[in-house]
Amino acid sequence: MRLAWVLAGVACIAIVAATALVARSMFFEDLRERTEAALALYSAGLEGRLEKYRLLAPIIARRTDVVTRFQNPVVGAGDRMAGEIARMSGADDVAFVDPTGAVFARGGRLNEGVLSATDRDLRPHVLAALEGRLGRHHAYDATTGKRNYFFAAPVRRARRVLGAVVVRVGLEVVEQDWALSKNAIIAVDPAGVVFLSNRRHWRLSRFTDSSARAESALIKIPSRFGAQGTVRLKFGDDPVGPSVMEVDRRLPLLGWTLYTFADTSIALSRTISAATIAALISLIGLIGLWISRERLRSERLVAIRLERRVRARTRELIVANRKMAREVEERRAAEEELKTTQAELIQSAKLATIGQMSATLSHEFNQPLASIQSYAENAEALIDHGRTDEARENMSRIGGLVARLGKLNRNLKAFARKPGTGASSVAVKAVLDESLNLVSAQAKRAGVTIEVVGDDMVVIAGPLRLSQVLVNLIGNAVDACAEQASAQVAVALDCEDGYGRIRVSDNGPGIKDDALARLFEPFFTTKTSAKGLGLGLSIADKIVREFGGRLEAANRDGGGAVFTVTLKLADAESLAEAAE
Ligand code: ADP
């Protein structure tokens, strides 16, 4: 990560450096272009001014009146003519020189660079003209302090040089034009002398780029970074000037070089501004990078913390889950045990019922057995007496009794069997017949008649458990009305709204209010311990609820109790299954 920051820092520095370089080259290039344009104007101004006078001398030299004057060079005789020519051309001075170099006429502003009459002028431009060439020369006049440019042309007659016309032009006026420029301008002659400049004290100094100390020399020192043509100038003992851009231009007409030194401070400050802006943008970028990195880090921290919490929570959940699974397993085992216990309870209650019925059942078995025995003995005697038809009749009675005993035995065995736990479609009539078969002996002994009314119906139940419920309800009804004069139990079947009802009613004493509330409690009984355990109704209630039905007890208006078993009727599909 640290490496990334170093790289980002290096990238920023590179951006700033590149911006500075590009901006610098751009601004300096712009400055150079503008300076070059200004220099072109200055040089055009200077050359234009001198060009005008360059042709003036040869033109004057050809004038016939001038040539006539040269044929007879009387001192002072041509002064008026020279003065007039100077005035009309705008030249500062015009002088006529004879072949010996003696000035015989002069005009113009006078005393400013042109020698006085009778003086001999043997300066280079005059000598060149006397030799028949056009002469020109620039010179500083120490007496007047003027810097002049001279043009000289030979005056000929029949190929003979009679003398020379000299025209003087003062150059100060050019510097006046330059005075407006804030940049330094110098015109350097071939000897390396600053002949013209808008810096007064630089005038007539030597312009050199050597480091040799020179009094009143203008020294050019290469700029420290040397780029973009910048230099620093030092004049005499003055301190070294600031870095400036040097732009030069050759003036072929004069053989001079014109220099201007442009102020680079604005270009530099613009470059610095551009670099500063780039640095600021880079800094903002770095800060942005840092902020986003910090945000990323804090988000990652949050995520790690969250992950830890999730992991801890998951561990807790796993432990809780295991605990819950253990508890579920324990509860399931307990329920299983409870179910077994309850099933066993139902079974014991049932066996108890059989026990209670045993007296009547033994009578039920003994009585047919006794009849069978007497029928058999009678049959023997009848056969002995050859009354075989009667004997056969006895045999068939014996057969009937055996069949009845067999049926009773089958019902009893079925009743004693352990019931299943599911519920399916059960036709009520068949179950009711078996139940009645079991309680009929008890009813007969107690002198109770049992009446069944209503049509068969198919309900959702288990046949054995339903039989247990009916045996219990009918048995209780028989017990309740046994004492009555005409004891009667009725079992009525009917259907309503998808439910089938089996109503067991009696004409006994009914149920007392306090007993009514506790009827379905286990071990609630009003009978003696020999006759009742108090489990019958609680188990019957439980069984009926297992079938999805309900068991209700009530007293009848006309006396006696009524117990109603309500069960769901089987739908058409289940009915078809039951029929199979
Ligand atoms: P048990 O018959 O062993 O007493 P049950 O749970 O079958 O146990 O009956 C509980 C009690 O409900 C009986 O002791 C009796 O008092 C009352 N009971 C049941 N059926 C009737 C009825 N048809 N008429 C009056 N009382 C009844």
Boltz pocket constraint, residues with backbone or C-beta under 6 A from the ligand:
constraints:
  - pocket:
      binder: B
      contacts: [[A, 472], [A, 473], [A, 476], [A, 477], [A, 480], [A, 506], [A, 508], [A, 509], [A, 510], [A, 511], [A, 515], [A, 519], [A, 521], [A, 524], [A, 525], [A, 526], [A, 527], [A, 531], [A, 532], [A, 533], [A, 534], [A, 535], [A, 536], [A, 537], [A, 538], [A, 560], [A, 561]]
      max_distance: 6.0
